[in-house]
Structures are given as C-alpha cells and as structure tokens.
Amino acid sequence: MHGSDAGDVAIIGLGRFGTAMGEELVASGVQVLGIDISADVVQAMKGRFTQVVRADASNIEALQQLGVQDFQTAVVAIGDNLAASILVASALIKLDGPEIWAKAASEQQAEIFRQLGIKHVFEPEKNMGQRAAHLITSRLSDFFDLGNGFALAIATVPERVSGKLVRDTRFRSEYGVSLVGIKNEDGTWDQVSPATKLIAGQTVLAAGPNNNLERAFS
C-alpha cells in the first residue's frame, strides 16, 4: 500500500491508542497503514487495517520502502517509549512528506515533539483528566476541549431559562457562550436559532470559553 488519496493515514505504534484510532479511521472509509516493530502485534492486527506491516519506523529507508512519504498523514502512536517515539518522529520529519501527528505520554514528551517542529500533539491522559474534572465539577454531561481556552460541551438546559427564547437568555451576552444545537426527543439534533424556545431538561450543544461553559449551566 502506497499513500495516494488525500485521506491516507500511516499509524506507527499499534498499542491501544494506535489501534483504536486506526479502526475508527477504517470504519470511516480511510485507507490506513499500520506499522509496528513487534511481529506478534502485526500478526494480531492482520485484517483490521488496510495493511499492517512489521518495520523499524525509525529507519528512514524502511519508511521510504513503505511509501510513507506519499501519505497525507503519519501518526506517531508509540507514546510510552520516549526514545523510540523521538527517533520515529525525527525520521518522519526527514522524510518531508506527510503531516505529522504525535501521541505524548507526558508533558516532557509533548514539549520535545513541539521543539522538533511537530504542530499536532495528542496528550490523551492529560486531556482525559481535564475533561473528567470539568464533568465532575459541573452540570455538563460531556466536554471537548478545543484548545486556547475554548471548548464544546453537551449540557442540560437549567430551570432559570426554561420557557425563554434563546435571544432572551444571557448565554451569549454574559458568558460568551453560543448554543449550537438542541436534541429532539427522538435523538436527532436541530440547529438553534434566536427564536428557539428552551425547556428545562433539554440537551443542548454549546460552545464557548471553558470556565464560562460551566458557569452558564450551573
């Protein structure tokens, strides 16, 4: 498999994170090349991605033979082995082909990736911890940090605005929060307009500053 389509993705490191990402991409119709240095892992992953191969991804010649330079995106999903992940990231940078995303298991690892020039860094454990903290201390039912202090949240309409039209609430003027969608009883979603009437207990999708989202629905 050699990447050619705009969505082709090479994932290096097939642990839980890399496997989950790859399977989700495949389910979405993306061509995925999985690379791991372990023969046992590669054997176990056969048939789950478009192609799975055993290779030392820190070797630029191995990457070139696999055609990784032609892929749109390459993901360093090793995470728990700092030295290996840095070597792989360095090889991908030298390859000068795909856009690089990298998983970091620590802030130190994330900072090293950024110093290497990698703009897209995952910090799944840190992000999950932050997300859980927001959910525990607020009335939000889900929380998605978009970075730079901005987030999306799924929340419940509070009693104090029940019966009001969106334009008559202070979500935007006081909190800087915009209501993006509202969930119907059948589970479908509709867009929110200024004339949408809110009922306590309804589920809405909101966007705004992290801390203000919590305050808006408290």
C-alpha positions, -999 to +999 in steps of 0.1 A: +000+000+000+014+034-010-005+065+001-021+085-027-055+096-016-059+128+005-071+109+035-045+081+036-030+077+071+000+058+084-001+049+121+032+039+138+028+020+170-002-003+173-010-002+210-044+006+224-043+042+212-030+035+177-053+005+172-084+024+183-075+053+161-069+031+131-101+011+135-121+043+137-105+057+106-110+024+087-147+024+097-149+059+082-135+047+049-099+059+053-070+038+040-048+030+069-013+015+070-004+002+104+033-002+113+048-018+144+082-033+153+066-063+170+059-094+149+033-106+174+014-073+173+015-072+135+001-108+133-027-100+157-036-069+137-039-086+103-071-078+085-081-049+109-064-022+088-060-018+051-024-031+055-003-039+086+035-044+084+064-051+107+091-024+103+115-002+122+099+031+116+130+050+130+147+039+098+140+064+070+148+038+043+122+015+057+096+043+057+105+051+021+101+015+010+066+015+025+058+047+007+051+067+038+063+098+021+033+097-001+008+096+027-013+126+037-008+120+075+015+100+097+007+094+134+034+085+159+013+065+184+041+049+204+038+072+234+052+051+262+087+047+248+102+082+247+134+073+228+116+053+202+089+079+196+115+107+192+135+086+167+104+078+147+093+114+147+128+125+136+127+100+107+093+113+096+105+149+096+135+139+075+111+122+051+095+156+045+062+141+033+031+136+055+017+159+081+028+145+114+007+139+145+022+125+177+010+110+209+027+122+241+025+103+274+039+132+293+043+170+292+080+165+287+074+143+256+049+168+243+074+196+246+101+176+228+077+169+199+069+207+197+106+215+197+111+192+168+085+212+150+055+189+153+024+210+155-002+184+163+005+166+196-020+144+214-019+142+252-047+117+258-042+111+295-039+149+303-069+157+281-090+129+297-081+142+332-091+177+323-123+165+307-132+144+338-125+174+361-149+196+341-176+169+342-173+162+379-175+198+390-203+210+367-236+201+352-221+193+318-227+158+305-197+159+281-169+182+274-145+186+245-115+210+250-106+226+216-075+243+230-067+280+237-093+281+264-123+272+242-145+241+243-176+224+232-200+209+258-231+189+260-253+203+287-288+204+302-310+235+300-313+249+335-346+258+351-338+295+352-341+298+314-370+274+309-397+288+286-374+316+273-363+321+237-326+319+231-324+356+222-339+364+256-313+345+276-279+358+286-258+329+275-240+349+248-240+384+264-230+374+299-210+342+293-198+344+257-215+310+251-233+301+219-259+274+217-251+254+186-276+225+186-306+211+205-315+175+209-350+163+200-369+136+218-362+111+190-325+116+195-319+138+164-304+173+166-316+206+152-298+239+148-305+266+174-319+299+162-325+331+183-362+321+182-357+286+196-377+281+228-357+264+256-373+239+281-356+228+313-340+194+309-334+196+272-300+186+259-280+213+240-246+215+224-228+247+234-196+264+225-176+290+245-148+297+269-140+267+292-149+282+326-179+302+312-195+270+299-196+256+334-210+289+348-236+292+321-252+259+330-247+260+368 
